[in-house]
Amino acid sequence: MGRQQNPEREPRQRPWRTGWRYALYSAAILLLAVAALYLYSRVDEFLAADPRFRLAEPPVDGGENPALRIEGVVHASRDKILNAFSADYGRSIYLLPLAERRRTLLAIDWVKDASLSRLWPDRVAVRIVERTPVAFIQLPEAGIAESRRVALIDAEGVILEQPPRAHFTLPVLAGIRREQSQPMRRLRVATALRLVQELGSLADQLSEIDVSDAGNVKVVQQAEGRVLLLLLGNRNFLLRLQNFISHYPEIQQRLPNAATFDLRLDDRITALGEDARGG
């Protein structure tokens, strides 16, 4: 019998052809990568050096710089915002480090948030969200006895410099100091805001809220032409103050010299100090 041939047998692949194919693919990919890197470097150099992309210097007369579009600024220092970009004037906006400049802006006391964007070919847009003050505070002046400087504070406990020619109708807080941590200031401000919210219109009669001790809020109130110090504790502010106001005419008759009262017990009012010895 003769040998039978297998008609379905495939021809052998030649290994050298597969090797050449892989080598050509690798060379093509390498060539494309080199071309992409070269193109990137040329574009990078173009954007960094071409004068059409340079951020213009601010006007000599101190006027607005059309190259910097600043929005949302009311009380924040515009000079401080402009100075944040002092190293960028005369350079391409392509080189502007947006994240770093944003951190610089956030360090300005009135700036709560900031966003920056490049406006090609040669301008930058800056959008500012300012902090909202909720109270006045009095900060001791370093090295000057009995001297205090008026400032503002927001709900997060951030101290704000009082802007010139700005008018605010806000409560006055005592017990806030710059050396306190921000979380501590935030807690004390939150306690004062809770009191103001609970008292409603009665809070307008308070000339000062002392949050030195968040567990025992003290308020200064005008009543019958006198300045009174009231200890309210840390809860039931409205109930305790209403109870005191309703009973104060009677208290004044019995203790005309009393000016400090402890209201921390809901069912009683206690006069404190030497001035409670009434005539």
Secondary structure as UniProt FT lines:
FT   TURN            7..8
FT   HELIX           15..49
FT   HELIX           51..53
FT   TURN            60..61
FT   TURN            66..67
FT   STRAND          68..71
FT   HELIX           78..83
FT   TURN            84..90
FT   HELIX           93..95
FT   HELIX           98..106
FT   TURN            109..110
FT   STRAND          111..119
FT   TURN            120..122
FT   STRAND          123..130
FT   STRAND          133..140
FT   TURN            142..143
FT   TURN            145..146
FT   STRAND          148..154
FT   TURN            155..156
FT   STRAND          159..160
FT   TURN            164..165
FT   STRAND          172..174
FT   TURN            178..179
FT   HELIX           182..199
FT   HELIX           200..205
FT   STRAND          206..210
FT   TURN            214..215
FT   STRAND          217..223
FT   TURN            224..225
FT   STRAND          226..233
FT   HELIX           237..254
FT   TURN            256..257
FT   STRAND          260..262
FT   TURN            266..267
FT   STRAND          270..271
FT   HELIX           274..276
//
